[in-house]
């Protein structure tokens, strides 16, 4: 169920949001704020993914041991399902 948030912004920021809505980019100021939040979530997820890739590339190579990969897959599945 949606909930309501209120926040104070400067007149300049309100005018900017109002222009975005008036130009037809968004149906309402609420839609604009929701889109900004979603963009921020995506940006942070992409940053985290880049960090993980960088860590992987910088980590020492593991031998191609089937048991190692089995454990990695199990850990990944647990992290995806939220079971730690």
RASULHU-V338469 format. One record per backbone hydrogen bond with DSSP energy under -1.0 kcal/mol. CO is the residue of the C=O (numbers start at 1). NH is the residue of the N-H. If there is no record, write none. Layout:
[[CO/NH] [CO/NH]]
//
This chain:
[[10/14] [11/15] [12/16] [13/17] [14/18] [15/19] [16/20] [17/21] [18/22] [19/23] [20/25] [21/24] [28/32] [29/33] [30/34] [31/35] [32/36] [33/37] [34/38] [35/39] [36/40] [37/41] [38/42] [39/43] [40/44] [41/45] [42/46] [43/47] [44/48] [45/49] [46/50] [47/51] [48/52] [49/53] [50/54] [51/55] [52/56] [53/57] [54/58] [55/59] [63/65] [65/69] [66/70] [67/71] [68/72] [69/73] [70/74] [71/75] [72/76] [73/77] [74/78] [75/79] [76/80] [77/81] [78/83]]
//
